[in-house]
C-alpha cells in the first residue's frame, strides 16, 4: 500500500467490532492514514480510546458531531478527506439507513457527504441476514456503483449458530481496501465473466494414493475478490480449502 492513503472506518454496534482493531492496526503499520467513526452502539462494544490509540488519531463519535464549533462541520471534513470509506461491522440498522438515505448520526451523515468508494462488511445473525427486508436493502445498496462488499461469510456466530452472517476476517477486509484504493472503485469489469482455478489439485493414482500440491488457493481467492469488486461475475474452481469464498462468488 502506498504511503499516506486515507482510509475512513465506520464502526457499528455489533460483537464483530473487536475485529476492527486488527484492521486499523494493520493499516497504520502499512503507513496509511486512518480515521475512525463510532456509532453510539459501537461504543458499547469497543472504546474510542482503543481505536484512537491504534490509529494515532482521535476517534470520532456522535458527541463530537453535535458539539458547537466555529469550524467546518466534521462530517463534511471527513467525507472530503477519505479515499475509501469502510463500514465494519455493518449492522442491519445502519444497512437500512443507508438504503433509504437516512442520516441521523455522524457516520450516516458522513456517508452522504462523501464521494469515495464505500466498502461494506455486514455482520449479523443468520436469520436477520436472511430476512427479505434486509436482503432488499442489501441489493438496493449494491446496485449503487459506489458500494462494494466483503462478506458476510458462513461460520460460527456469536449466538452459537453456524450459518451466513459472519463478518469477513480482517485480512479479507484489508485486501478489499487495497483493491479499492488501486482501482478507485471503478467497475470496469462489469458484464465480464471471470473463471479462476485455484488451490491444491489431486490426481488419484488409485483409490488411496494421489499426486497433489500444497497450494492454499488464497492467491486465487484474492484475485476473485478483486475481480468481483470491479464488477465481474466470478466463478472460482478450487480443490480442498480451509477458507469460505465470500458471498457473490460462485464456487465449484
C-alpha positions as CSV (number, residue, x, y, z in Angstrom):
1,X,0.0,0.0,0.0
2,X,1.3,3.4,-0.9
3,X,2.2,5.7,2.0
4,X,-0.4,8.2,3.1
5,X,-3.5,6.6,1.6
6,X,-6.5,7.9,3.5
7,X,-8.9,5.3,4.9
8,X,-12.0,6.2,7.0
9,X,-13.6,3.4,9.0
10,X,-17.1,3.4,10.4
11,X,-17.8,1.0,13.3
12,X,-21.4,0.0,14.1
13,X,-22.8,-1.7,17.2
14,X,-22.1,-5.4,16.7
15,X,-20.0,-8.0,18.5
16,X,-17.7,-8.2,15.5
17,X,-16.5,-4.7,16.2
18,X,-13.5,-6.1,18.0
19,X,-12.1,-7.3,14.7
20,X,-11.8,-3.7,13.5
21,X,-8.9,-3.2,15.9
22,X,-6.7,-5.5,13.8
23,X,-7.8,-3.8,10.6
24,X,-6.9,-0.3,12.0
25,X,-3.6,-1.5,13.4
26,X,-2.6,-3.3,10.2
27,X,-3.5,-0.3,8.0
28,X,-1.5,2.0,10.3
29,X,1.5,-0.3,10.1
30,X,1.2,-0.2,6.3
31,X,1.7,3.6,6.7
32,X,-1.9,4.5,5.8
33,X,-3.7,7.4,7.4
34,X,-6.7,6.0,9.3
35,X,-9.6,7.8,10.9
36,X,-12.4,6.0,12.8
37,X,-16.1,6.9,13.4
38,X,-18.0,5.0,16.1
39,X,-21.8,4.9,16.4
40,X,-23.4,5.0,19.8
41,X,-23.9,1.3,19.5
42,X,-20.3,0.7,18.7
43,X,-19.2,2.4,21.8
44,X,-20.9,-0.3,23.8
45,X,-18.6,-2.9,22.3
46,X,-15.3,-1.0,21.9
47,X,-14.0,2.3,23.2
48,X,-12.9,5.3,21.3
49,X,-9.6,5.2,23.3
50,X,-8.7,1.8,21.9
51,X,-9.2,2.9,18.3
52,X,-7.6,6.3,18.7
53,X,-4.5,4.6,20.2
54,X,-4.3,2.2,17.3
55,X,-4.9,4.9,14.6
56,X,-2.8,7.6,16.4
57,X,-5.7,10.0,15.9
58,X,-8.7,10.8,18.0
59,X,-11.7,8.7,17.2
60,X,-14.9,10.4,16.2
61,X,-18.3,9.9,18.0
62,X,-21.7,11.4,17.9
63,X,-20.7,13.6,20.8
64,X,-18.1,15.3,18.6
65,X,-20.8,15.6,15.8
66,X,-23.1,17.6,18.0
67,X,-20.5,19.9,19.6
68,X,-20.7,23.6,18.6
69,X,-17.5,24.6,16.8
70,X,-16.6,27.5,14.7
71,X,-15.1,25.2,12.1
72,X,-16.3,23.3,9.1
73,X,-18.7,20.5,10.0
74,X,-16.9,17.3,10.9
75,X,-18.9,15.1,8.6
76,X,-18.0,17.4,5.6
77,X,-14.3,17.3,6.5
78,X,-14.3,13.5,6.9
79,X,-16.3,12.9,3.8
80,X,-13.9,15.0,1.7
81,X,-10.8,13.6,3.3
82,X,-11.5,9.9,2.8
83,X,-10.2,8.0,-0.3
84,X,-12.1,4.9,0.9
85,X,-14.9,4.6,3.5
86,X,-15.2,1.2,5.2
87,X,-18.2,0.3,7.4
88,X,-17.4,-2.8,9.6
89,X,-19.3,-4.3,11.1
90,X,-22.3,-3.2,9.1
91,X,-25.4,-3.8,11.2
92,X,-29.0,-4.4,9.9
93,X,-29.9,-1.0,11.4
94,X,-27.2,1.0,9.5
95,X,-27.8,-1.0,6.4
96,X,-31.5,0.1,6.4
97,X,-30.5,3.7,7.0
98,X,-28.1,3.7,4.0
99,X,-30.6,2.0,1.7
100,X,-33.1,4.8,2.3
101,X,-30.6,7.7,2.5
102,X,-31.3,8.4,6.2
103,X,-28.7,10.5,8.1
104,X,-29.3,10.7,11.9
105,X,-25.7,10.3,13.2
106,X,-22.1,11.2,12.3
107,X,-21.5,8.0,10.3
108,X,-24.6,8.2,8.1
109,X,-24.1,12.0,7.5
110,X,-20.5,11.4,6.5
111,X,-21.6,8.7,4.0
112,X,-23.9,11.2,2.3
113,X,-21.2,13.9,2.4
114,X,-18.6,11.7,0.8
115,X,-17.9,10.8,-2.8
116,X,-15.4,8.0,-2.4
117,X,-15.9,4.2,-2.8
118,X,-17.7,2.6,0.2
119,X,-16.8,-0.9,1.4
120,X,-19.4,-2.7,3.4
121,X,-18.7,-5.6,5.8
122,X,-22.0,-6.9,7.1
123,X,-22.3,-8.9,10.3
124,X,-25.4,-10.2,11.9
125,X,-27.3,-13.3,12.9
126,X,-28.2,-15.7,10.1
127,X,-32.0,-15.2,10.5
128,X,-31.5,-11.5,10.5
129,X,-29.4,-11.6,7.4
130,X,-31.9,-13.8,5.5
131,X,-34.9,-11.5,6.2
132,X,-36.5,-10.3,2.9
133,X,-36.3,-6.7,4.1
134,X,-32.6,-6.9,4.9
135,X,-31.8,-8.6,1.6
136,X,-33.9,-6.0,-0.3
137,X,-31.9,-3.2,1.4
138,X,-28.7,-5.0,0.6
139,X,-29.4,-5.5,-3.1
140,X,-30.5,-1.9,-3.3
141,X,-27.2,-0.7,-1.9
142,X,-25.1,-2.9,-4.2
143,X,-27.0,-1.6,-7.2
144,X,-25.2,1.7,-6.5
145,X,-21.7,1.7,-8.1
146,X,-20.2,3.5,-5.0
147,X,-20.9,0.5,-2.8
148,X,-18.7,-2.6,-2.6
149,X,-18.9,-5.6,-0.3
150,X,-16.7,-8.0,1.5
151,X,-18.5,-10.9,3.2
152,X,-20.5,-11.9,5.0
153,X,-19.2,-15.5,5.2
154,X,-20.6,-18.6,6.7
155,X,-19.3,-19.9,10.0
156,X,-19.9,-20.0,13.8
157,X,-21.5,-16.8,15.0
158,X,-21.5,-15.2,18.4
159,X,-25.0,-16.7,19.1
160,X,-23.5,-20.2,18.6
161,X,-25.3,-20.7,15.4
162,X,-23.5,-21.8,12.3
163,X,-24.5,-20.1,9.1
164,X,-24.3,-16.9,7.0
165,X,-23.7,-13.6,8.6
166,X,-20.2,-13.8,9.9
167,X,-18.2,-10.7,9.3
168,X,-15.2,-11.1,6.9
169,X,-11.9,-11.6,8.6
170,X,-9.5,-8.6,8.9
171,X,-7.2,-9.8,6.2
172,X,-10.1,-10.1,3.7
173,X,-11.2,-6.5,4.6
174,X,-7.7,-5.2,4.2
175,X,-7.3,-6.9,0.8
176,X,-10.6,-5.3,-0.4
177,X,-9.4,-1.9,0.8
178,X,-6.2,-2.3,-1.1
179,X,-8.2,-3.3,-4.2
180,X,-10.4,-0.2,-4.0
181,X,-7.5,2.1,-3.4
182,X,-5.9,0.6,-6.5
183,X,-8.9,0.8,-8.8
184,X,-10.6,3.9,-7.3
185,X,-13.8,1.9,-7.1
186,X,-14.1,1.5,-10.8
187,X,-16.3,-1.3,-12.1
188,X,-14.5,-1.7,-15.4
189,X,-15.2,-5.5,-15.5
190,X,-19.0,-5.2,-15.4
191,X,-20.6,-7.7,-17.7
192,X,-17.4,-9.8,-17.8
193,X,-17.4,-13.5,-16.8
194,X,-14.2,-14.5,-15.0
195,X,-13.2,-18.1,-14.3
196,X,-10.4,-18.7,-11.8
197,X,-8.9,-22.1,-10.9
198,X,-7.1,-22.2,-7.6
199,X,-5.9,-24.3,-4.7
200,X,-4.4,-27.7,-4.4
201,X,-5.1,-30.3,-7.0
202,X,-5.3,-34.1,-6.6
203,X,-4.7,-36.6,-9.4
204,X,-5.5,-40.0,-8.0
205,X,-3.2,-42.9,-8.9
206,X,-5.5,-45.4,-7.2
207,X,-8.3,-45.2,-4.6
208,X,-5.8,-44.4,-1.8
209,X,-2.8,-42.5,-3.4
210,X,-2.8,-39.3,-5.3
211,X,-0.3,-36.7,-6.7
212,X,-1.0,-33.3,-5.3
213,X,0.4,-30.0,-4.2
214,X,0.2,-27.9,-1.0
215,X,-1.3,-24.8,-2.6
216,X,-3.7,-22.9,-0.2
217,X,-5.7,-21.2,-3.0
218,X,-5.5,-17.8,-1.3
219,X,-3.9,-16.1,-4.3
220,X,-6.8,-17.2,-6.5
221,X,-9.3,-16.1,-3.8
222,X,-7.7,-12.7,-3.7
223,X,-7.9,-12.4,-7.5
224,X,-11.6,-13.5,-7.3
225,X,-12.4,-10.8,-4.8
226,X,-10.6,-8.2,-6.8
227,X,-12.4,-9.1,-10.0
228,X,-15.8,-9.1,-8.1
229,X,-15.0,-5.7,-6.7
230,X,-14.5,-4.5,-10.2
231,X,-17.9,-5.7,-11.3
232,X,-17.1,-9.1,-12.8
233,X,-19.3,-12.2,-12.4
234,X,-16.7,-14.6,-10.9
235,X,-16.7,-18.4,-10.8
236,X,-14.0,-19.9,-8.6
237,X,-13.0,-23.6,-9.2
238,X,-11.0,-25.0,-6.3
239,X,-9.9,-28.1,-4.5
240,X,-10.0,-28.8,-0.8
241,X,-9.7,-25.5,1.1
242,X,-9.7,-24.1,4.6
243,X,-11.5,-20.9,3.6
244,X,-15.0,-20.0,2.6
245,X,-15.5,-17.9,-0.5
246,X,-17.3,-14.6,0.1
247,X,-20.9,-14.2,-1.0
248,X,-21.2,-13.1,-4.6
249,X,-18.5,-15.5,-5.8
250,X,-19.8,-18.8,-7.3
251,X,-17.7,-21.8,-6.3
252,X,-17.3,-25.2,-8.0
